[in-house]
Each structure stands twice: as structure tokens, then as C-alpha cells.
Amino acid sequence: MSKLTGWWKNRSSAGKVELYTRWSFHFFAALEILSFGLVPLAAAKGEFLTLVPVSLFLMVSVHAVLCGVLTSKALHWVVGRRERPVRLAVVTAAVTAVAALGILVLQTAGKLPDSSVAPTLVAAMSWFTIGSVVLCLRSVRKMRYVAPAAAAGTGLAVLALGIPAGEALGYGIGVLLGGLFFSFTWGFSGWLLNTVHELDRSREVQARLAVAEERLRFGRDLHDVMGRNLAVIALKSELAVQLARRERPEAVEQMIEVQRIAQESQREVRDVVRGYREADLAVELEGARGVLRAAGMDCRVEFEAGRELASDVQSALGWVVREATTNVLRHGDAHRCLIRLTAPQTGPVTLVVENDGAPDTPAGPPGSGLAGLRERLAALDGTLQAGLVGGGRFRLLAEIPDRELERLEVRA
């Protein structure tokens, strides 16, 4: 069942909205053919069952396909994948105008099987063209002029062919009302799709800004620690040089002070780096779930907690989650990922990260990420195992023994 539904679940929110929008417009193309293209065939009787109804059906079918192609390319333009299909929009509008004019000519010549065929086909083809053209526009001000312009053009063409003014007014009103509805529907769909993609891109930018902000914070902290101490070291070193040139015994005292400040700076830098490297396990688990789901994967996080984890254990496991998430995104073509953290009341704490879509052979030499994780876990007497487990699945298993844990107090 997961294979049947994965094509939908594995998509991001923007991808789901885009897929739904595209298939809705594909349905509209089929609707034009089945609802309006069959009208001349249904109205044909006796001697009217000739080439004209069949030609009209084929004309409506070609028009529906043309509008569908224009709509598809316009959606690509809406989400920023390609340029605006201006030429195709002009061609579609011109084809619609020629087809509508030809239908009106057939009506005046009495070649249509029924008097309702011409109004139905002219209005329907105008509506779908209006919707497709509106989707190629960004400004609402320009969108609102498309339907009135099409209605006015249709009414004038009807009058030019000698059709009574009352009937020409009916043509114009029909095209106008339906065109306004189609303009709103197509325009709103394009706006919604563009908004969803903008939100998706905003989330990506927000994530990158968060990383950049954290780097700036670390840079500021490091500058605050080292800037003052290095300035003092430079001044005292210069003073020691001057005293040494004068053979003053105070030069030794100044160099001892420089040594003390340098050692103190090393300690402060280690404290800053240690605080920067601490990872919050709960934040990392939730972040991994969000990142993998945003990448179109079905990510499931399971947390079985029977005890409280020490801060150093949480930090080490948090880094395991972070590195494993990075590997899932970079390597293979994963669709599902399982992250399971187990902390029983007795026994070791285990963290399992397993994903499908792993390549049969590694893409290159192993990086330093797993080696760094093994060093972090080794400090807690922990172990790390990583490798293929069959079926295109990759598993990473981290384990920390029981003696590194803080147990929950049992309350009466």
C-alpha cells in the first residue's frame, strides 16, 4: 500500500498543491471535450450527420488540448521554472477567434444541426481560452480586462455577420459572465500555487538564515573572547621586548603574564566551542522529522523513554541524529526513514536511523562525519555501527551503555 500512496505522501506541501492544480486543469480539458465537443454530434440528425458535426467535435478537441498545453506551461511560469508562454497564448487566442468566427459563419449559412450549437461552442471555447490567458498574467488589473474584451469582440463579430442585435447581446453577456467566472477560477489557482511555492522557498531561506545567524553568534562569541586577550598579549609582548632590550628583569614577569593570558584564552575558547557543539536531542529529532518530510520523505520518529538522559548523552545522540539526517539527504534516493530512540529503565540506550533507497555501493570514500561520531560516542563508552542491511536499506545504530545514564527517581 505504501508503494501505491508514496507518490502522494512523498511530495512536499507545495508539490501536492501543484499536482492537484495540474490535474484539475487536465480534468477541465477533458470536460471541454466531453461536455461541449459532443454537442454538435448529439444534435446531428439525418442529413446533418455529415462532416460538419465531426469537424466541430475535432475542432473543440484540438482547442481543449491547446488550452491544456498553454495552462501547463503557464503553471511552470507561475512557479518560476520557465519563461511566460506569450507566443502560445497569442496563438491560442487567435485560434479561438478563428474557430468562433467559423462557427458563426456556419450558423448564418444554416449548416449547423441546431440553433443552440453555435452559442454553446462559441461561449465554451471563449471561456477556456480566457482562463488559460488569465493564468499567463500576473497583475489582477490586467486579468479583469480579458473577459470584457473577449465579450466585446464576440458581440461585434456577431453583429458584423448580420445576426440580430438581441442575439449579439446574448452572445456578449454569455461570454462575459462565464469569462469572469473562469478568470477568477484560473487566476485564483495561479495565485494560490505561487503563494504556496513562495512559502516553501521562504522556509528554506529561513533555515539557511538560522544557520547563518548561529555562525554569526559563534563568530561574535569567539571575537569577544579572543579580541581582548590578543590585544593584551600584543601589548605585553611589546613591553617585554622593550624591557629585554634594556636588560630589565621585569621582562621575564611580562612574558610570564603573556603565558598566563594565552593559557586562559585557550580555556575560554574551549568553553565557547563546547557550548557551540552541544546538541539538543529533542530539537534534533523534531528538526530531522521536519527536514526529511520537507524533502518529500515519509519520516517516522519513535521515542521510547523509560529514564532521563544525561546532558552529555543527549548531546552525543543529537549529533548522531544530525549527521544521519545529512547522510540521508545527500546519499541515495530515500523515500522512507525511521528514527527510533530507545531508553529502557535498564540496559543501554540505542538510537537507530534506517532509510531505504541506499545505493548498493558507496559513492566515494567514507567521510569524517561517522568518524567524528564514533569519537563522541567513545567518550561515553558508546559504539556506532553503520552499513547496508539488505533491500536497499541503510542502518545507523548508536549505543551507549547503562552506566552513563541518570535514572528517574521512583516515586511511591
C-alpha positions as CSV (number, residue, x, y, z in Angstrom):
1,M,0.0,0.0,0.0
2,S,2.9,2.4,0.7
3,K,4.1,2.0,-2.9
4,L,0.6,3.0,-4.1
5,T,0.4,6.0,-1.9
6,G,4.0,7.0,-1.8
7,W,3.7,9.1,-5.0
8,W,1.5,11.5,-3.0
9,K,2.9,11.2,0.6
10,N,6.5,11.7,-0.6
11,R,5.7,15.1,-2.0
12,S,6.1,18.4,-0.2
13,S,3.1,20.6,0.5
14,A,3.9,22.8,-2.5
15,G,4.3,19.7,-4.7
16,K,0.9,18.4,-3.6
17,V,-0.8,21.7,-4.3
18,E,0.9,21.9,-7.7
19,L,-0.1,18.3,-8.6
20,Y,-3.7,18.8,-7.5
21,T,-3.9,22.1,-9.5
22,R,-2.4,20.5,-12.7
23,W,-4.7,17.5,-12.6
24,S,-7.7,19.8,-12.0
25,F,-6.8,21.7,-15.2
26,H,-6.3,18.4,-17.1
27,F,-9.8,17.5,-16.0
28,F,-11.1,20.8,-17.3
29,A,-9.6,20.0,-20.7
30,A,-11.4,16.6,-20.8
31,L,-14.6,18.4,-19.6
32,E,-14.5,20.7,-22.5
33,I,-14.3,17.8,-24.9
34,L,-17.0,15.7,-23.3
35,S,-19.4,18.4,-22.3
36,F,-19.2,20.8,-25.3
37,G,-17.4,18.8,-28.0
38,L,-20.1,16.2,-28.2
39,V,-22.9,18.9,-28.5
40,P,-22.8,19.0,-32.4
41,L,-22.7,15.2,-32.6
42,A,-25.6,14.9,-30.2
43,A,-27.6,17.5,-32.2
44,A,-26.9,15.9,-35.6
45,K,-29.9,14.2,-37.2
46,G,-30.5,12.7,-40.6
47,E,-28.9,14.7,-43.3
48,F,-27.0,16.8,-40.7
49,L,-24.9,13.8,-39.6
50,T,-22.2,14.9,-42.1
51,L,-18.7,16.2,-42.0
52,V,-19.7,19.4,-40.2
53,P,-20.5,17.9,-36.7
54,V,-17.5,15.7,-36.8
55,S,-15.3,18.7,-37.8
56,L,-16.7,20.7,-35.0
57,F,-16.0,17.9,-32.5
58,L,-12.4,17.6,-33.7
59,M,-12.0,21.4,-33.6
60,V,-13.2,21.6,-30.0
61,S,-10.9,18.7,-29.1
62,V,-7.9,20.4,-30.6
63,H,-8.8,23.6,-28.8
64,A,-9.1,21.8,-25.5
65,V,-5.6,20.3,-26.0
66,L,-4.2,23.6,-27.0
67,C,-5.6,25.3,-23.9
68,G,-4.3,22.4,-21.7
69,V,-0.8,22.8,-23.1
70,L,-1.0,26.6,-22.5
71,T,-2.2,26.1,-19.0
72,S,0.6,23.6,-18.2
73,K,3.3,25.9,-19.5
74,A,1.7,28.9,-17.6
75,L,1.8,26.9,-14.4
76,H,5.5,26.3,-15.0
77,W,5.9,30.1,-15.4
78,V,3.9,30.7,-12.2
79,V,6.3,28.7,-10.1
80,G,9.3,30.2,-11.8
81,R,10.6,27.2,-13.9
82,R,10.3,28.7,-17.3
83,E,9.5,31.9,-19.2
84,R,6.0,33.2,-19.7
85,P,4.4,31.4,-22.8
86,V,3.4,34.6,-24.5
87,R,3.6,33.3,-28.1
88,L,1.5,30.2,-27.2
89,A,-1.1,32.5,-25.5
90,V,-1.4,34.7,-28.7
91,V,-1.7,31.6,-30.9
92,T,-4.4,30.1,-28.6
93,A,-6.4,33.4,-28.6
94,A,-6.1,33.6,-32.4
95,V,-7.2,30.0,-33.0
96,T,-10.2,30.6,-30.7
97,A,-11.1,33.7,-32.6
98,V,-10.9,32.0,-36.0
99,A,-12.8,29.0,-34.7
100,A,-15.6,31.1,-33.2
101,L,-15.8,33.1,-36.4
102,G,-16.1,29.9,-38.5
103,I,-18.9,28.6,-36.2
104,L,-20.8,31.9,-36.6
105,V,-20.4,31.7,-40.4
106,L,-21.8,28.2,-40.4
107,Q,-24.7,29.4,-38.3
108,T,-25.6,32.2,-40.7
109,A,-25.3,29.7,-43.6
110,G,-27.7,27.3,-41.9
111,K,-25.1,24.5,-41.9
112,L,-25.5,23.7,-38.2
113,P,-27.8,20.9,-37.0
114,D,-29.3,23.0,-34.2
115,S,-29.5,26.7,-33.4
116,S,-28.1,26.1,-29.9
117,V,-24.8,24.6,-31.2
118,A,-23.2,28.0,-32.2
119,P,-23.8,29.8,-28.8
120,T,-22.7,26.8,-26.8
121,L,-19.4,26.2,-28.7
122,V,-18.5,29.9,-29.1
123,A,-19.1,30.6,-25.3
124,A,-17.3,27.4,-24.2
125,M,-14.2,27.9,-26.3
126,S,-14.1,31.6,-25.2
127,W,-14.3,30.7,-21.6
128,F,-11.5,28.2,-21.6
129,T,-9.3,30.5,-23.6
130,I,-10.0,33.3,-21.2
131,G,-9.0,31.1,-18.3
132,S,-5.7,30.0,-19.9
133,V,-4.8,33.5,-20.9
134,V,-5.5,34.9,-17.5
135,L,-3.1,32.3,-16.0
136,C,-0.4,33.9,-18.0
137,L,-0.9,37.3,-16.3
138,R,0.5,38.4,-13.0
139,S,-1.4,41.6,-12.5
140,V,-5.1,41.4,-11.4
141,R,-5.7,44.7,-13.1
142,K,-4.8,43.1,-16.5
143,M,-6.8,39.9,-15.6
144,R,-10.0,41.8,-15.2
145,Y,-9.9,43.2,-18.8
146,V,-9.6,39.8,-20.5
147,A,-13.3,38.7,-20.2
148,P,-14.8,42.1,-21.2
149,A,-12.5,42.3,-24.2
150,A,-13.5,38.8,-25.3
151,A,-17.2,39.6,-24.8
152,A,-17.0,42.8,-26.7
153,G,-15.1,41.1,-29.6
154,T,-17.6,38.3,-29.8
155,G,-20.6,40.7,-29.8
156,L,-19.1,42.9,-32.6
157,A,-18.3,39.8,-34.7
158,V,-21.9,38.6,-34.4
159,L,-23.2,42.0,-35.4
160,A,-20.8,42.1,-38.4
161,L,-22.2,38.9,-39.7
162,G,-25.7,40.3,-39.8
163,I,-27.1,38.5,-36.8
164,P,-29.7,40.5,-34.9
165,A,-28.6,42.8,-32.1
166,G,-30.5,41.0,-29.4
167,E,-28.8,37.7,-30.2
168,A,-25.4,39.5,-30.4
169,L,-26.1,41.0,-26.9
170,G,-26.8,37.5,-25.7
171,Y,-23.5,36.2,-27.1
172,G,-21.7,39.0,-25.4
173,I,-23.4,38.6,-22.0
174,G,-22.8,34.8,-22.1
175,V,-19.1,35.2,-22.8
176,L,-18.7,37.9,-20.2
177,L,-20.4,36.1,-17.3
178,G,-18.6,32.8,-18.0
179,G,-15.4,34.5,-18.7
180,L,-15.4,36.4,-15.4
181,F,-16.0,33.1,-13.6
182,F,-13.2,31.4,-15.4
183,S,-10.9,34.4,-14.9
184,F,-11.5,34.2,-11.1
185,T,-11.0,30.4,-11.0
186,W,-7.8,30.3,-13.1
187,G,-6.4,33.4,-11.6
188,F,-7.0,32.3,-8.0
189,S,-5.5,28.9,-8.7
190,G,-2.3,30.5,-10.1
191,W,-2.1,32.9,-7.1
192,L,-2.6,30.0,-4.7
193,L,0.1,27.9,-6.3
194,N,2.5,30.8,-6.4
195,T,1.9,31.6,-2.7
196,V,2.5,28.0,-1.6
197,H,5.8,27.9,-3.5
198,E,6.8,31.2,-2.1
199,L,6.1,29.9,1.4
200,D,8.1,26.8,0.7
201,R,11.0,28.9,-0.6
202,S,10.7,31.1,2.5
203,R,11.0,28.2,4.8
204,E,14.2,27.2,3.0
205,V,15.6,30.7,3.3
206,Q,14.6,30.8,6.9
207,A,16.5,27.6,7.6
208,R,19.6,29.0,5.9
209,L,19.3,32.3,7.8
210,A,19.1,30.3,11.1
211,V,22.3,28.6,10.2
212,A,24.0,31.9,9.2
213,E,22.7,33.5,12.4
214,E,24.2,30.7,14.5
215,R,27.5,31.1,12.7
216,L,27.5,34.8,13.4
217,R,26.7,34.2,17.0
218,F,29.6,31.8,17.3
219,G,31.9,34.3,15.5
220,R,30.8,37.1,17.9
221,D,31.4,35.0,20.9
222,L,34.8,33.9,19.7
223,H,35.7,37.5,18.8
224,D,34.6,38.7,22.3
225,V,36.8,36.1,23.9
226,M,39.9,36.4,21.8
227,G,39.8,40.1,20.8
228,R,40.6,41.5,24.2
229,N,43.1,38.8,25.2
230,L,45.0,39.0,21.9
231,A,45.2,42.8,22.3
232,V,46.6,42.4,25.9
233,I,49.1,39.8,24.7
234,A,50.3,42.1,21.9
235,L,50.8,45.0,24.3
236,K,52.6,42.9,27.0
237,S,54.8,41.2,24.4
238,E,55.8,44.6,23.0
239,L,56.5,45.8,26.6
240,A,58.6,42.7,27.3
241,V,60.6,43.3,24.1
242,Q,61.4,46.9,25.2
243,L,62.3,45.8,28.7
244,A,64.5,43.0,27.4
245,R,66.4,45.4,25.1
246,R,67.1,47.5,28.2
247,E,68.1,44.3,30.1
248,R,65.5,44.9,32.7
249,P,64.4,41.9,34.8
250,E,60.8,42.9,34.6
251,A,60.7,41.5,31.0
252,V,60.5,37.9,32.5
253,E,57.5,38.9,34.5
254,Q,55.7,40.3,31.5
255,M,56.3,37.1,29.5
256,I,55.0,35.0,32.3
257,E,51.9,37.2,32.3
258,V,51.6,36.7,28.5
259,Q,51.8,32.9,29.0
260,R,49.1,33.1,31.6
261,I,46.8,35.1,29.4
262,A,47.4,32.7,26.5
263,Q,46.5,29.7,28.6
264,E,43.4,31.4,29.8
265,S,42.4,32.2,26.2
266,Q,42.7,28.6,25.3
267,R,40.4,27.6,28.2
268,E,37.9,30.3,27.2
269,V,37.9,29.2,23.5
270,R,37.3,25.6,24.6
271,D,34.4,26.7,26.6
272,V,32.9,28.6,23.7
273,V,33.4,25.6,21.3
274,R,32.0,23.2,23.8
275,G,28.8,25.3,24.2
276,Y,28.5,25.6,20.5
277,R,28.8,21.9,19.9
278,E,26.2,20.8,22.4
279,A,23.1,19.5,20.6
280,D,19.6,19.3,22.0
281,L,18.3,15.8,21.3
282,A,14.6,16.8,21.2
283,V,15.3,19.7,18.9
284,E,17.4,17.5,16.6
285,L,14.7,14.8,16.4
286,E,12.0,17.2,15.6
287,G,14.3,19.0,13.1
288,A,15.1,15.7,11.4
289,R,11.4,14.9,11.0
290,G,10.7,18.4,9.5
291,V,13.7,18.4,7.2
292,L,13.1,14.9,5.8
293,R,9.4,15.4,5.3
294,A,10.1,18.7,3.6
295,A,12.4,16.8,1.2
296,G,9.4,14.5,0.3
297,M,10.2,11.5,2.6
298,D,7.9,9.6,4.9
299,C,9.8,10.1,8.2
300,R,8.7,8.4,11.4
301,V,10.2,9.2,14.8
302,E,9.7,6.8,17.6
303,F,10.8,7.7,21.2
304,E,10.6,5.1,24.0
305,A,11.8,6.7,27.2
306,G,12.0,4.9,30.5
307,R,14.6,7.1,32.0
308,E,16.1,10.6,31.8
309,L,19.2,11.0,29.7
310,A,22.2,12.9,30.9
311,S,23.1,16.1,29.1
312,D,26.3,14.7,27.5
313,V,24.4,11.6,26.3
314,Q,21.7,13.8,24.8
315,S,24.3,16.0,23.1
316,A,26.1,12.9,21.6
317,L,22.9,11.4,20.3
318,G,21.8,14.7,19.0
319,W,24.9,14.9,16.8
320,V,24.2,11.3,15.6
321,V,20.7,12.4,14.5
322,R,22.1,15.5,12.8
323,E,24.8,13.6,10.9
324,A,22.4,10.7,10.0
325,T,19.9,13.2,8.6
326,T,22.6,14.9,6.5
327,N,23.6,11.5,5.1
328,V,20.0,10.6,4.2
329,L,19.6,13.8,2.3
330,R,23.0,13.6,0.5
331,H,23.2,9.9,-0.4
332,G,20.8,7.6,-2.2
333,D,17.2,8.3,-3.1
334,A,15.3,7.6,0.1
335,H,11.5,7.7,0.4
336,R,11.1,6.4,3.9
337,C,13.1,6.9,7.0
338,L,12.7,5.6,10.6
339,I,14.4,7.2,13.6
340,R,13.9,5.1,16.8
341,L,15.3,6.1,20.2
342,T,15.0,3.6,23.0
343,A,16.0,4.3,26.6
344,P,14.7,1.5,28.8
345,Q,14.9,1.6,32.6
346,T,17.7,-1.0,32.4
347,G,20.1,-1.6,29.6
348,P,21.8,0.6,27.0
349,V,20.3,3.5,25.2
350,T,20.0,2.8,21.4
351,L,19.4,5.1,18.5
352,V,18.5,3.6,15.1
353,V,18.3,5.6,11.9
354,E,17.2,3.5,8.9
355,N,16.3,4.5,5.4
356,D,15.6,2.9,2.1
357,G,16.9,3.9,-1.3
358,A,20.6,3.4,-0.3
359,P,23.0,2.8,-3.2
360,D,24.4,-0.7,-3.5
361,T,28.0,0.6,-3.5
362,P,29.2,3.8,-1.7
363,A,29.6,6.9,-3.9
364,G,33.1,7.6,-2.6
365,P,35.4,7.1,0.4
366,P,33.9,7.4,3.8
367,G,33.9,11.0,5.2
368,S,34.9,12.3,8.5
369,G,31.3,12.6,9.8
370,L,31.0,9.0,11.1
371,A,34.5,9.0,12.4
372,G,33.7,12.1,14.4
373,L,30.5,10.5,15.8
374,R,32.5,7.4,16.9
375,E,34.9,9.7,18.8
376,R,32.0,11.4,20.6
377,L,30.4,8.1,21.5
378,A,33.7,6.6,22.6
379,A,34.0,9.3,25.2
380,L,30.8,7.8,26.7
381,D,32.0,4.2,26.1
382,G,29.4,4.1,23.3
383,T,29.6,2.4,19.9
384,L,28.4,3.2,16.4
385,Q,27.6,0.8,13.6
386,A,26.6,1.9,10.0
387,G,26.1,-0.1,6.8
388,L,23.7,-1.7,4.4
389,V,21.3,-4.3,5.8
390,G,19.8,-5.5,2.6
391,G,16.9,-4.5,0.4
392,G,18.5,-1.1,-0.4
393,R,18.2,-0.1,3.3
394,F,21.0,1.7,5.2
395,R,21.0,1.5,9.0
396,L,23.0,3.5,11.6
397,L,23.0,2.1,15.1
398,A,24.4,4.1,18.1
399,E,24.5,2.5,21.5
400,I,25.5,4.0,24.9
401,P,25.9,1.7,28.0
402,D,23.8,2.0,31.1
403,R,26.4,3.4,33.4
404,E,26.4,6.8,31.6
405,L,22.7,7.5,32.4
406,E,20.8,9.3,35.0
407,R,17.9,7.3,36.2
408,L,14.5,8.5,37.1
409,E,13.7,8.6,40.8
410,V,11.0,6.1,41.6
411,R,8.2,7.8,43.5
412,A,6.0,5.9,45.9
